[in-house]
Every structure is written in structure tokens, then in C-alpha cells.
Amino acid sequence: MSIKKLPNVLCWIRIALIPFILLFLLENTVSAFFSVPTRIVLSGVLFVAATLTDLLDGKIARKYDAVTNFGKFIDPIADKMLIISILVAFVEIGLTTSLPVIIVLAREFIVTGLRLGAMTSGKVVAANIWGKLKTVTQSVAIAAIYLILFVETVFDGSIINLSGSVSLIPQILVWVIALVTVVSAIPYIRECGKYIKD
């Protein structure tokens, strides 16, 4: 495999990890064989691995001049799929309400739609510093939530059920994610607006 294809392969690996992250985070036939702390560790480790692929693909693409239009498009899509999947799972297990997640989802639909509109004018709008800041904030906040979940389930002694809010901190962190996500959309709206004539 050519080194120039590796960044896109890493994006696909990030996407492929999502079902396994959710498999251990949510209650199901497979996760029932593991204690809650073990499930959180397994899901958290896979999440960190997925996040590392995001760091690596960008570095490799820049170092080996392997930046492609497809890579500019699939990389943020993979990030969105990862983050939104986990946030929705957090709603299911009772860590947060649906409102901040809906806000994040709406932002992603709007920005992706604008970027697709810009593409019809022949312009590929790559992720900018605000998009990278958003991704870092989301990843750090989710990693912190995993850590809180692990610590509190260990001390609480829970074995199977994750339902119910563990503490206020995860809810605050999810709202921080929503706030940063909305703010990061402003530069994209301005940039894409230049290329959307209609």
C-alpha cells in the first residue's frame, strides 16, 4: 500500500472502530459478559485509538504531500460520525439530555451542507483551525467523561446498568462540546458563503 493512501485508510479505520466502541459502551448481548468498569475501559481505549488515527492521518498527509480532495472531505466526516455516535450513546445511558446533542447534530448538518454547496462551485473547504479546535475539545471532553464514568462506576460498584446520570460534570462537558461546536461553525459559514451563489 502506498504511503499516500495511508491517511484515507486511517479515516476508514476510525469509522470501522465506531461499532466496537458502542458495543462496549451500550448494554447488549456481548457487553453483558463484562462488568461496567471493564466495558468503559474497552470502549474508552477504542475511542482513544480512533482519536489517534485522526492525529496520524493529518500528519502523514502533510509530511508526504498526500493531501487529497477526498481526504479533505472524508476526514471531517469520520470525526463527525465518531463524536455524534458517542454523544447519542451518552443520551441513551442517561449521561446527558438530548438537547446539546441535537445542537451538535444540527451544526454538523449545516456545515456539511454548506461545504457540499461550495463543492458544486468547485471549491473544497478543508478543515480550518476552528474545526481542529472543535475536534480536540470534543475528544478531550469525551475522554474526560470516560474517566469519570470509570472512577464512579468502580466506587459505586455497578455491574450491569449504566442508566441514570452519574454526575453533573458529564452534562457540563457535553454542553461545552455543544458551545464550542456552534462557535466553530461561524468561520465555515463565512467561508462557504463566498462560493454558494444561490
Contact map, one row per residue, 1 for C-alpha under 8 A:
111011000000000000000000000000000000000000000000000000000000000000000000000000000000000000000000000000000000000000000000000000000000000000000000000000000000000000000000000000000000000000000000000000
111111000000000000000000000000000000000000000000000000000000000000000000000000000000000000000000000000000000000000000000000000000000000000000000000000000000000000000000000000000000000000000000000000
111111100000000000000000000000000000000000000000000000000000000100000000000000000000000000000000000000000000000000000000000000000000000000000000000000000000000000000000000000000000000000000000000000
011111100000000000000000000000000000000000000000000000000001100111000000000000000000000000000000000000000000000000000000000000000000000000000000000000000000000000000000000000000000000000000000000000
111111111000000000000000000000000000000000000000000000000000000001000000000000000000000000000000000000000000000000000000000000000000000000000000000000000000000000000000000000000000000000000000000000
111111111100000000000000000000000000000000000000000000001001000000000000000000000000000000000000000000000000000000000000000000000000000000000000000000000000000000000000000000000000000000000000000000
001111111110000000000000000000000000000000000000000000011101100001000010000000000000000000000000000000000000000000000000000000000000000000000000000000000000000000000000000000000000000000000000000000
000011111111000000000000000000000000000000000000000000001000000000000010011000000000000000000000000000000000000000000000000000000000000000000000000000000000000000000000000000000000000000000000000000
000011111111100000000000000000000000000000000000000000000000000000000000000000000000000000000000000000000000000000000000000000000000000000000000000000000000000000000000000000000000000000000000000000
000001111111110000000000000000000000000000000000000011011000000000000000000000000000000000000000000000000000000000000000000000000000000000000000000000000000000000000000000000000000000000000000000000
000000111111111000000000000000000000000000000000000011001000000000000000011001000000000000000000000000000000000000000000000000000000000000000000000000000000000000000000000000000000000000000000000000
000000011111111100000000000000000000000000000000000000000000000000000000000001000000000000000000000000000000000000000000000000000000000000000000000000000000000000000000000000000000000000000000000000
000000001111111110000000000000000000000000000000010010000000000000000000000000000000000000000000000000000000000000000000000000000000000000000000000000000000000000000000000000000000000000000000000000
000000000111111111000000000000000000000000000000011011000000000000000000000001000100000000000000000000000000000000000000000000000000000000000000000000000000000000000000000000000000000000000000000000
000000000011111111000000000000000000000000000000000000000000000000000000000001001100000000000000000000000000000000000000000000000000000000000000000000000000000000000000000000000000000000000000000000
000000000001111111110000000000000000000000000000000000000000000000000000000000000000000000000000000000000000000000000000000000000000000000000000000000000000000000000000000000000000000000000000000000
000000000000111111111000000000000000000000000110010000000000000000000000000000000000000000000000000000000000000000000000000000000000000000000000000000000000000000000000000000000000000000000000000000
000000000000011111111100000000000000000000000010000000000000000000000000000000001100100000000000000000000000000000000000000000000000000000000000000000000000000000000000000000000000000000000000000000
000000000000000111111110000000000000000000000000000000000000000000000000000000000000000000000000000000000000000000000000000000000000000000000000000000000000000000000000000000000000000000000000000000
000000000000000111111111000000000000000000100100000000000000000000000000000000000000000000000000000000000000000000000000000000000000000000000000000000000000000000000000000000000000000000000000000000
000000000000000011111111100000000000000001110110000000000000000000000000000000000000000000000000000000000000000000000000000000000000000000000000000000000000000000000000000000000000000000000000000000
000000000000000001111111110000000000000000100000000000000000000000000000000000000000110010000000000000000000000000000000000000000000000000000000000000000000000000000000000000000000000000000000000000
000000000000000000111111111101100000000000100000000000000000000000000000000000000000000000000000000000000000000000000000000000000000000000000000000000000000000000000000000000000000000000000000000000
000000000000000000011111111001100000001101100000000000000000000000000000000000000000000000000000000000000000000000000000000000000000000000000000000000000000000000000000000000000000000000000000000000
000000000000000000001111111000100000001100100000000000000000000000000000000000000000000010000000000000000000000000000000000000000000000000000000000000000000000000000000000000000000000000000000000000
000000000000000000000111111100100000000000000000000000000000000000000000000000000000000010001000000000000000000000000000000000000000000000000000000000000000000000000000000000000000000000000000000000
000000000000000000000011111110110000000000000000000000000000000000000000000000000000000000000000000000000000000000000000000000000000000000000000000000000000000110000000000000000000000000000000000000
000000000000000000000010011111110000000000000000000000000000000000000000000000000000000000000000000000000000000000000000000000000000000000000000000000000000000000000000000000000000000000000000000000
000000000000000000000000001111111000000000000000000000000000000000000000000000000000000000000000000000000000000000000000000000000000000000000000000000000000000000000000000000000000000000000000000000
000000000000000000000011000111111100000000000000000000000000000000000000000000000000000000000000000000000000000000000000000000000000000000000000000000000000000000000000000000000000000000000000000000
000000000000000000000011111111111110001000000000000000000000000000000000000000000000000000000000000000000000000000000000000000000000000000000000000000000000000000000000000000000000000000000000000000
000000000000000000000000001111111110000000000000000000000000000000000000000000000000000000000000000000000000000000000000000000000000000000000000000000000000000100000000000000000000000000000000000000
000000000000000000000000000011111110000000000000000000000000000000000000000000000000000000000000000000000000000000000000000000000000000000000000000000000000000000000000000000000000000000000000000000
000000000000000000000000000001111111011000000000000000000000000000000000000000000000000000000000000000000000000000000000000000000000000000000000000000000000000000000000000000000000000000000000000000
000000000000000000000000000000111111111000000000000000000000000000000000000000000000000000000000000000000000000000000000000000000000000000000000000000000000011100000000000000000000000000000000000000
000000000000000000000000000000000111111100000000000000000000000000000000000000000000000000000000000000000000000000000000000000000000000000000000000000001000011111000000000000000000000000000000000000
000000000000000000000000000000000011111110000000000000000000000000000000000000000000000000000000000000000000000000000000000000000000000000000000000011001100001000000000000000000000000000000000000000
000000000000000000000000000000000111111111000000000000000000000000000000000000000000000000000000000000000000000000000000000000000000000000000000000000000000000000000000000000000000000000000000000000
000000000000000000000001100000100111111111100000000000000000000000000000000000000000000000000000000000000000000000000000000000000000000000000000000000000000000000000000000000000000000000000000000000
000000000000000000000001100000000001111111110000000000000000000000000000000000000000000000000000000000000000000000000000000000000000000000000000010011000000000000000000000000000000000000000000000000
000000000000000000000000000000000000111111111000000000000000000000000000000000000000000000000000000000000000000000000000000000000000000000000000010001000000000000000000000000000000000000000000000000
000000000000000000001001000000000000011111111100000000000000000000000000000000000000000000000000000000000000000000000000000000000000000000000000000000000000000000000000000000000000000000000000000000
000000000000000000011111100000000000001111111110000000000000000000000000000000000000000000000000000000000000000000000000000000000000000000000000000000000000000000000000000000000000000000000000000000
000000000000000000001000000000000000000111111111000000000000000000000000000000000000000000000000000000000000000000000000000000000000000000000010010000000000000000000000000000000000000000000000000000
000000000000000000000000000000000000000011111111100000000000000000000000000000000000000000000000000000000000000000000000000000000000000000000000000000000000000000000000000000000000000000000000000000
000000000000000010011000000000000000000001111111110000000000000000000000000000000000000000000000000000000000000000000000000000000000000000000000000000000000000000000000000000000000000000000000000000
000000000000000011001000000000000000000000111111111000000000000000000000000000000000000000000000000000000000000000000000000000000000000000000010000000000000000000000000000000000000000000000000000000
000000000000000000000000000000000000000000011111111100000000000000000000000000000000000000000000000000000000000000000000000000000000000000000010000000000000000000000000000000000000000000000000000000
000000000000000000000000000000000000000000001111111110000000000000000000000000000000000000000000000000000000000000000000000000000000000000000000000000000000000000000000000000000000000000000000000000
000000000000110010000000000000000000000000000111111111000000000000000000000000000000000000000000000000000000000000000000000000000000000000000000000000000000000000000000000000000000000000000000000000
000000000000010000000000000000000000000000000011111111100000000000000000000000000000000000000000000000000000000000000000000000000000000000100000000000000000000000000000000000000000000000000000000000
000000000000000000000000000000000000000000000001111111110000000000000000000000000000000000000000000000000000000000000000000000000000000000000000000000000000000000000000000000000000000000000000000000
000000000110110000000000000000000000000000000000111111111000000000000000000000000000000000000000000000000000000000000000000000000000000000000000000000000000000000000000000000000000000000000000000000
000000000110010000000000000000000000000000000000011111111100000000000000001000100000000000000000000000000000000000000000000000000000000000000000000000000000000000000000000000000000000000000000000000
000000000000000000000000000000000000000000000000001111111110000000000000000000000000000000000000000000000000000000000000000000000000000000000000000000000000000000000000000000000000000000000000000000
000000100100000000000000000000000000000000000000000111111111000000000000000000000000000000000000000000000000000000000000000000000000000000000000000000000000000000000000000000000000000000000000000000
000001110110000000000000000000000000000000000000000011111111100000000000000000000000000000000000000000000000000000000000000000000000000000000000000000000000000000000000000000000000000000000000000000
000000100000000000000000000000000000000000000000000001111111110000000000000000000000000000000000000000000000000000000000000000000000000000000000000000000000000000000000000000000000000000000000000000
000000000000000000000000000000000000000000000000000000111111111000000000000000000000000000000000000000000000000000000000000000000000000000000000000000000000000000000000000000000000000000000000000000
000101100000000000000000000000000000000000000000000000011111111111000000000000000000000000000000000000000000000000000000000000000000000000000000000000000000000000000000000000000000000000000000000000
000100100000000000000000000000000000000000000000000000001111111111100000000000000000000000000000000000000000000000000000000000000000000000000000000000000000000000000000000000000000000000000000000000
000000000000000000000000000000000000000000000000000000000111111111100000000000000000000000000000000000000000000000000000000000000000000000000000000000000000000000000000000000000000000000000000000000
000000000000000000000000000000000000000000000000000000000011111111000000000000000000000000000000000000000000000000000000000000000000000000000000000000000000000000000000000000000000000000000000000000
001100000000000000000000000000000000000000000000000000000001111111000000000000000000000000000000000000000000000000000000000000000000000000000000000000000000000000000000000000000000000000000000000000
000100000000000000000000000000000000000000000000000000000001111111100000000000000000000000000000000000000000000000000000000000000000000000000000000000000000000000000000000000000000000000000000000000
000110100000000000000000000000000000000000000000000000000001111111110000000000000000000000000000000000000000000000000000000000000000000000000000000000000000000000000000000000000000000000000000000000
000000000000000000000000000000000000000000000000000000000000110011111011000000000000000000000000000000000000000000000000000000000000000000000000000000000000000000000000000000000000000000000000000000
000000000000000000000000000000000000000000000000000000000000000001111111000000000000000000000000000000000000000000000000000000000000000000000000000000000000000000000000000000000000000000000000000000
000000000000000000000000000000000000000000000000000000000000000000111111100000000000000000000000000000000000000000000000000100000000000000000000000000000000000000000000000000000000000000000000000000
000000000000000000000000000000000000000000000000000000000000000000011111110000000000000000000000000000000000000000000000000000000000000000000000000000000000000000000000000000000000000000000000000000
000000110000000000000000000000000000000000000000000000000000000000111111111000000000000000000000000000000000000000000000000000000000000000000000000000000000000000000000000000000000000000000000000000
000000000000000000000000000000000000000000000000000000000000000000111111111100000000000000000000000000000000000000000000000111100000000000000000000000000000000000000000000000000000000000000000000000
000000000000000000000000000000000000000000000000000000000000000000001111111110000000000000000000000000000000000000000000000101000000000000000000000000000000000000000000000000000000000000000000000000
000000010010000000000000000000000000000000000000000000000000000000000111111111000000000000000000000000000000000000000000000000000000000000000000000000000000000000000000000000000000000000000000000000
000000010010000000000000000000000000000000000000000001000000000000000011111111100000000000000000000000000000000000000000000000000000000000000000000000000000000000000000000000000000000000000000000000
000000000000000000000000000000000000000000000000000000000000000000000001111111110000000000000000000000000000000000000000000000100000000000000000000000000000000000000000000000000000000000000000000000
000000000000000000000000000000000000000000000000000000000000000000000000111111111000000000000000000000000000000000000000000000000000000000000000000000000000000000000000000000000000000000000000000000
000000000011011000000000000000000000000000000000000000000000000000000000011111111100000000000000000000000000000000000000000000000000000000000000000000000000000000000000000000000000000000000000000000
000000000000000000000000000000000000000000000000000001000000000000000000001111111110000000000000000000000000000000000000000000000000001000000000000000000000000000000000000000000000000000000000000000
000000000000000000000000000000000000000000000000000000000000000000000000000111111111000000000000000000000001000000000000000000000000000000000000000000000000000000000000000000000000000000000000000000
000000000000001001000000000000000000000000000000000000000000000000000000000011111111100000000000000000000000000000000000000000000000000000000000000000000000000000000000000000000000000000000000000000
000000000000011001000000000000000000000000000000000000000000000000000000000001111111110000000000000000000000000000000000000000000000000000000000000000000000000000000000000000000000000000000000000000
000000000000000000000000000000000000000000000000000000000000000000000000000000111111111000000000000000000000000000000000000000000000000001100000000000000000000000000000000000000000000000000000000000
000000000000000000000000000000000000000000000000000000000000000000000000000000011111111100000000000010011000000000000000000000000000000000000000000000000000000000000000000000000000000000000000000000
000000000000000001000100000000000000000000000000000000000000000000000000000000001111111110000000000000000000000000000000000000000000000000000000000000000000000000000000000000000000000000000000000000
000000000000000000000100000000000000000000000000000000000000000000000000000000000111111111000000000000000000000000000000000000000000000000000000000000000000000000000000000000000000000000000000000000
000000000000000000000000000000000000000000000000000000000000000000000000000000000011111111100000000010000000000000000000000000000000000000000000000000000000000000000000000001000000000000000000000000
000000000000000000000000000000000000000000000000000000000000000000000000000000000001111111110000010010000000000000000000000000000000000000000000000000000000000000000000000000000000000000000000000000
000000000000000000000100110000000000000000000000000000000000000000000000000000000000111111111000000000000000000000000000000000000000000000000000000000000000000000000000000000000000000000000000000000
000000000000000000000000000000000000000000000000000000000000000000000000000000000000011111111111000000000000000000000000000000000000000000000000000000000000000000000000000000000000000000000000000000
000000000000000000000000000000000000000000000000000000000000000000000000000000000000001111111111110000000000000000000000000000000000000000000000000000000000000000000000000000000000000000000000000000
000000000000000000000000000000000000000000000000000000000000000000000000000000000000000111111110000000000000000000000000000000000000000000000000000000000000000000100000000000000000000000000000000000
000000000000000000000000010000000000000000000000000000000000000000000000000000000000000011111110000000000000000000000000000000000000000000000000000000000000000001111000000000000000000000000000000000
000000000000000000000000000000000000000000000000000000000000000000000000000000000000000001111111100000000000000000000000000000000000000000000000000000000000000001111000000000000000000000000000000000
000000000000000000000000000000000000000000000000000000000000000000000000000000000000000001111111100000000000000000000000000000000000000000000000000000000000000000111110011000000000000000000000000000
000000000000000000000000000000000000000000000000000000000000000000000000000000000000000001100111110000000000000000000000000000000000000000000000000000000000000000001000011001000000000000000000000000
000000000000000000000000000000000000000000000000000000000000000000000000000000000000000000100111111110000000000000000000000000000000000000000000000000000000000000000000001000000000000000000000000000
000000000000000000000000000000000000000000000000000000000000000000000000000000000000000100100001111111000000000000000000000000000000000000000000000000000000000000000000000000000000000000000000000000
000000000000000000000000000000000000000000000000000000000000000000000000000000000000000000000000111111100000000000000000000000000000000000000000000000000000000000000000000000000000000000000000000000
000000000000000000000000000000000000000000000000000000000000000000000000000000000000000000000000111111110000000000000000000000000000000000000000000000000000000000000000000001100100000000000000000000
000000000000000000000000000000000000000000000000000000000000000000000000000000000001001100000000111111111000000000000000000000000000000000000000000000000000000000000000000001000100000000000000000000
000000000000000000000000000000000000000000000000000000000000000000000000000000000000000000000000011111111100000000000000000000000000000000000000000000000000000000000000000000000000000000000000000000
000000000000000000000000000000000000000000000000000000000000000000000000000000000000000000000000001111111110000000000000000000000000000000000000000000000000000000000000000000000100010000000000000000
000000000000000000000000000000000000000000000000000000000000000000000000000000000001000000000000000111111111000000000000000000000000000000000000000000000000000000000000000000001100110000000000000000
000000000000000000000000000000000000000000000000000000000000000000000000000000000001000000000000000011111111100000000000000000000000000000000000000000000000000000000000000000000000000000000000000000
000000000000000000000000000000000000000000000000000000000000000000000000000000000000000000000000000001111111110000000000000000000000000000000000000000000000000000000000000000000000000000000000000000
000000000000000000000000000000000000000000000000000000000000000000000000000000000000000000000000000000111111111000000000000000000000000000000000000000000000000000000000000000000000110010000000000000
000000000000000000000000000000000000000000000000000000000000000000000000000000010000000000000000000000011111111100000000000000000000000000000000000000000000000000000000000000000000000000000000000000
000000000000000000000000000000000000000000000000000000000000000000000000000000000000000000000000000000001111111110000000000000000000000000000000000000000000000000000000000000000000000000000000000000
000000000000000000000000000000000000000000000000000000000000000000000000000000000000000000000000000000000111111111000000000000000000000000000000000000000000000000000000000000000000000000000000000000
000000000000000000000000000000000000000000000000000000000000000000000000000000000000000000000000000000000011111111100000000000000000000000000000000000000000000000000000000000000000000010011000000000
000000000000000000000000000000000000000000000000000000000000000000000000000000000000000000000000000000000001111111110000000000000000000000000000000000000000000000000000000000000000000000000000000000
000000000000000000000000000000000000000000000000000000000000000000000000000000000000000000000000000000000000111111111000000000000000000000000000000000000000000000000000000000000000000000000000000000
000000000000000000000000000000000000000000000000000000000000000000000000000000000000000000000000000000000000011111111100000000000000000000000000000000000000000000000000000000000000000000011001100100
000000000000000000000000000000000000000000000000000000000000000000000000000000000000000000000000000000000000001111111110000110000000000000000000000000000000000000000000000000000000000000010001000000
000000000000000000000000000000000000000000000000000000000000000000000000000000000000000000000000000000000000000111111111000000000000000000000000000000000000000000000000000000000000000000000000000000
000000000000000000000000000000000000000000000000000000000000000000000000000000000000000000000000000000000000000011111111100000000000000000000000000000000000000000000000000000000000000000000001001100
000000000000000000000000000000000000000000000000000000000000000000000000000000000000000000000000000000000000000001111111111110000000000000000000000000000000000000000000000000000000000000000001101100
000000000000000000000000000000000000000000000000000000000000000000000000000000000000000000000000000000000000000000111111111110000000000000000000000000000000000000000000000000000000000000000000000000
000000000000000000000000000000000000000000000000000000000000000000000000000000000000000000000000000000000000000000011111111000000000000000000000000000000000000000000000000000000000000000000000000000
000000000000000000000000000000000000000000000000000000000000000000000000000000000000000000000000000000000000000000001111111000000000000000000000000000000000000000000000000000000000000000000000001100
000000000000000000000000000000000000000000000000000000000000000000000000000000000000000000000000000000000000000000000111111100000000000000000000000000000000000000000000000000000000000000000000000000
000000000000000000000000000000000000000000000000000000000000000000000000000000000000000000000000000000000000000000000111111110000000000000000000000000000000000000000000000000000000000000000000001000
000000000000000000000000000000000000000000000000000000000000000000001001100000000000000000000000000000000000000000100110011111000000000000000000000000000000000000000000000000000000000000000000000000
000000000000000000000000000000000000000000000000000000000000000000000001000000000000000000000000000000000000000000100110001111100000000000000000000000000000000000000000000000000000000000000011000000
000000000000000000000000000000000000000000000000000000000000000000000001100000000000000000000000000000000000000000000000000111110000000000000000000000000000000000000000000000000000000000000000000000
000000000000000000000000000000000000000000000000000000000000000000000001000100000000000000000000000000000000000000000000000011111111000000000000000000000000000000000000000000000000000000000000000000
000000000000000000000000000000000000000000000000000000000000000000000000000000000000000000000000000000000000000000000000000001111111000000000000000000000000000000000000000000000000000000000000000000
000000000000000000000000000000000000000000000000000000000000000000000000000000000000000000000000000000000000000000000000000000111111100000000000000000000000000000000000000000000000000000000000000000
000000000000000000000000000000000000000000000000000000000000000000000000000000000000000000000000000000000000000000000000000000111111110000000000000000000000000000000000000000000000000110100000000000
000000000000000000000000000000000000000000000000000000000000000000000000000000000000000000000000000000000000000000000000000000111111111000000000000000000000000000000000000000000000000110000000000000
000000000000000000000000000000000000000000000000000000000000000000000000000000000000000000000000000000000000000000000000000000111111111100000000000000000000000000000000000000000000000000000000000000
000000000000000000000000000000000000000000000000000000000000000000000000000000000000000000000000000000000000000000000000000000001111111110000000000000000000000000000000000000000000000100000000000000
000000000000000000000000000000000000000000000000000000000000000000000000000000000000000000000000000000000000000000000000000000000111111111000000000000000000000000000000000000001001100100000000000000
000000000000000000000000000000000000000000000000000000000000000000000000000000100000000000000000000000000000000000000000000000000011111111100000000000000000000000000000000000000000000000000000000000
000000000000000000000000000000000000000000000000000000000000000000000000000000000000000000000000000000000000000000000000000000000001111111110000000000000000000000000000000000000000000000000000000000
000000000000000000000000000000000000000000000000000000000000000000000000000000000000000000000000000000000000000000000000000000000000111111111000000000000000000000000000000000001001000000000000000000
000000000000000000000000000000000000000000000000000000000000000000000000000000000010000000000000000000000000000000000000000000000000011111111100000000000000000000000000000000001000000000000000000000
000000000000000000000000000000000000000000000000001000000000000000000000000000000010000000000000000000000000000000000000000000000000001111111110000000000000000000000000000000000000000000000000000000
000000000000000000000000000000000000000000000000000000000000000000000000000000000000000000000000000000000000000000000000000000000000000111111111000000000000000000000000000000000000000000000000000000
000000000000000000000000000000000000000000000000000000000000000000000000000000000000000000000000000000000000000000000000000000000000000011111111100000000000000000000000000011001000000000000000000000
000000000000000000000000000000000000000000000000000000000000000000000000000000000000000000000000000000000000000000000000000000000000000001111111110000000000000000000000000011000000000000000000000000
000000000000000000000000000000000000000000010011000000000000000000000000000000000000000000000000000000000000000000000000000000000000000000111111111000000000000000000000000000000000000000000000000000
000000000000000000000000000000000000000000000000000000000000000000000000000000000000000000000000000000000000000000000000000000000000000000011111111100000000000000000000000000000000000000000000000000
000000000000000000000000000000000000000000000000000000000000000000000000000000000000000000000000000000000000000000000000000000000000000000001111111110000000000000000000110010000000000000000000000000
000000000000000000000000000000000000000110010000000000000000000000000000000000000000000000000000000000000000000000000000000000000000000000000111111111000000000000000000000000000000000000000000000000
000000000000000000000000000000000000000000000000000000000000000000000000000000000000000000000000000000000000000000000000000000000000000000000011111111100000000000000000000000000000000000000000000000
000000000000000000000000000000000000000000000000000000000000000000000000000000000000000000000000000000000000000000000000000000000000000000000001111111110000000000000000010000000000000000000000000000
000000000000000000000000000000000000100100000000000000000000000000000000000000000000000000000000000000000000000000000000000000000000000000000000111111111000000000000100000000000000000000000000000000
000000000000000000000000000000000000100110000000000000000000000000000000000000000000000000000000000000000000000000000000000000000000000000000000011111111100000000000000000000000000000000000000000000
000000000000000000000000000000000000000000000000000000000000000000000000000000000000000000000000000000000000000000000000000000000000000000000000001111111110000000000000000000000000000000000000000000
000000000000000000000000000000000000000000000000000000000000000000000000000000000000000000000000000000000000000000000000000000000000000000000000000111111111000000000100000000000000000000000000000000
000000000000000000000000000000000001100000000000000000000000000000000000000000000000000000000000000000000000000000000000000000000000000000000000000011111111110000000000000000000000000000000000000000
000000000000000000000000000000000000100000000000000000000000000000000000000000000000000000000000000000000000000000000000000000000000000000000000000001111111110000000000000000000000000000000000000000
000000000000000000000000000000000000000000000000000000000000000000000000000000000000000000000000000000000000000000000000000000000000000000000000000000111111100000000000000000000000000000000000000000
000000000000000000000000000000000000000000000000000000000000000000000000000000000000000000000000000000000000000000000000000000000000000000000000000000011111110000000000000000000000000000000000000000
000000000000000000000000000000000000000000000000000000000000000000000000000000000000000000000000000000000000000000000000000000000000000000000000000000001111111000000000000000000000000000000000000000
000000000000000000000000000000000011000000000000000000000000000000000000000000000000000000000000000000000000000000000000000000000000000000000000000000001101111111000000000000000000000000000000000000
000000000000000000000000000000000011100000000000000000000000000000000000000000000000000000000000000000000000000000000000000000000000000000000000000000000000111110000000000000000000000000000000000000
000000000000000000000000001000010011000000000000000000000000000000000000000000000000000000000000000000000000000000000000000000000000000000000000000000000000011111000000000000000000000000000000000000
000000000000000000000000001000000001000000000000000000000000000000000000000000000000000000000000000000000000000000000000000000000000000000000000000000000000011111100000000000000000000000000000000000
000000000000000000000000000000000001000000000000000000000000000000000000000000000000000000001100000000000000000000000000000000000000000000000000000000000000010111110000000000000000000000000000000000
000000000000000000000000000000000000000000000000000000000000000000000000000000000000000000011110000000000000000000000000000000000000000000000000000000000000000011111000000000000000000000000000000000
000000000000000000000000000000000000000000000000000000000000000000000000000000000000000000001110000000000000000000000000000000000000000000000000000000000000000001111100000000000000000000000000000000
000000000000000000000000000000000000000000000000000000000000000000000000000000000000000000001111000000000000000000000000000000000000000000000000000000000000000000111111000000000000000000000000000000
000000000000000000000000000000000000000000000000000000000000000000000000000000000000000000000010000000000000000000000000000000000000000000000000000010010000000000011111010000000000000000000000000000
000000000000000000000000000000000000000000000000000000000000000000000000000000000000000000000010000000000000000000000000000000000000000000000000000000000000000000001111111000000000000000000000000000
000000000000000000000000000000000000000000000000000000000000000000000000000000000000000000000000000000000000000000000000000000000000000000000000000000000000000000001111111100000000000000000000000000
000000000000000000000000000000000000000000000000000000000000000000000000000000000000000000000000000000000000000000000000000000000000000000000000100000000000000000000011111110000000000000000000000000
000000000000000000000000000000000000000000000000000000000000000000000000000000000000000000000011000000000000000000000000000000000000000000000000100100000000000000000111111111000000000000000000000000
000000000000000000000000000000000000000000000000000000000000000000000000000000000000000000000011100000000000000000000000000000000000000000000000000000000000000000000011111111100000000000000000000000
000000000000000000000000000000000000000000000000000000000000000000000000000000000000000000000000000000000000000000000000000000000000000000000000000000000000000000000001111111110000000000000000000000
000000000000000000000000000000000000000000000000000000000000000000000000000000000000000000000000000000000000000000000000000000000000000000001100100000000000000000000000111111111000000000000000000000
000000000000000000000000000000000000000000000000000000000000000000000000000000000000001000000001000110000000000000000000000000000000000000001100000000000000000000000000011111111100000000000000000000
000000000000000000000000000000000000000000000000000000000000000000000000000000000000000000000000000100000000000000000000000000000000000000000000000000000000000000000000001111111110000000000000000000
000000000000000000000000000000000000000000000000000000000000000000000000000000000000000000000000000000000000000000000000000000000000000000000000000000000000000000000000000111111111000000000000000000
000000000000000000000000000000000000000000000000000000000000000000000000000000000000000000000000000000010000000000000000000000000000010011001000000000000000000000000000000011111111100000000000000000
000000000000000000000000000000000000000000000000000000000000000000000000000000000000000000000000000110110000000000000000000000000000000000000000000000000000000000000000000001111111110000000000000000
000000000000000000000000000000000000000000000000000000000000000000000000000000000000000000000000000000000000000000000000000000000000000000000000000000000000000000000000000000111111111000000000000000
000000000000000000000000000000000000000000000000000000000000000000000000000000000000000000000000000000000000000000000000000000000000010010000000000000000000000000000000000000011111111100000000000000
000000000000000000000000000000000000000000000000000000000000000000000000000000000000000000000000000000010010000000000000000000000000010000000000000000000000000000000000000000001111111110000000000000
000000000000000000000000000000000000000000000000000000000000000000000000000000000000000000000000000000110010000000000000000000000000000000000000000000000000000000000000000000000111111111000000000000
000000000000000000000000000000000000000000000000000000000000000000000000000000000000000000000000000000000000000000000000000000000000000000000000000000000000000000000000000000000011111111000000000000
000000000000000000000000000000000000000000000000000000000000000000000000000000000000000000000000000000000000000000000000000000000110110000000000000000000000000000000000000000000001111111110000000000
000000000000000000000000000000000000000000000000000000000000000000000000000000000000000000000000000000000010001000000000000000000110000000000000000000000000000000000000000000000000111111111000000000
000000000000000000000000000000000000000000000000000000000000000000000000000000000000000000000000000000000000000000000000000000000000000000000000000000000000000000000000000000000000011111111100000000
000000000000000000000000000000000000000000000000000000000000000000000000000000000000000000000000000000000000000000000000000000000100000000000000000000000000000000000000000000000000000111111110000000
000000000000000000000000000000000000000000000000000000000000000000000000000000000000000000000000000000000000001001100000000000000000000000000000000000000000000000000000000000000000000111111111000000
000000000000000000000000000000000000000000000000000000000000000000000000000000000000000000000000000000000000001001000000000000000000000000000000000000000000000000000000000000000000000011111111100000
000000000000000000000000000000000000000000000000000000000000000000000000000000000000000000000000000000000000000000000000000000000000000000000000000000000000000000000000000000000000000001111111110000
000000000000000000000000000000000000000000000000000000000000000000000000000000000000000000000000000000000000000000000000000010000000000000000000000000000000000000000000000000000000000000111111111000
000000000000000000000000000000000000000000000000000000000000000000000000000000000000000000000000000000000000000001101100000010000000000000000000000000000000000000000000000000000000000000011111111100
000000000000000000000000000000000000000000000000000000000000000000000000000000000000000000000000000000000000000001000100000000000000000000000000000000000000000000000000000000000000000000001111111110
000000000000000000000000000000000000000000000000000000000000000000000000000000000000000000000000000000000000000000000000000000000000000000000000000000000000000000000000000000000000000000000111111110
000000000000000000000000000000000000000000000000000000000000000000000000000000000000000000000000000000000000000000001100101000000000000000000000000000000000000000000000000000000000000000000011111110
000000000000000000000000000000000000000000000000000000000000000000000000000000000000000000000000000000000000000001001100100000000000000000000000000000000000000000000000000000000000000000000001111111
000000000000000000000000000000000000000000000000000000000000000000000000000000000000000000000000000000000000000000000000000000000000000000000000000000000000000000000000000000000000000000000000111111
000000000000000000000000000000000000000000000000000000000000000000000000000000000000000000000000000000000000000000000000000000000000000000000000000000000000000000000000000000000000000000000000000111
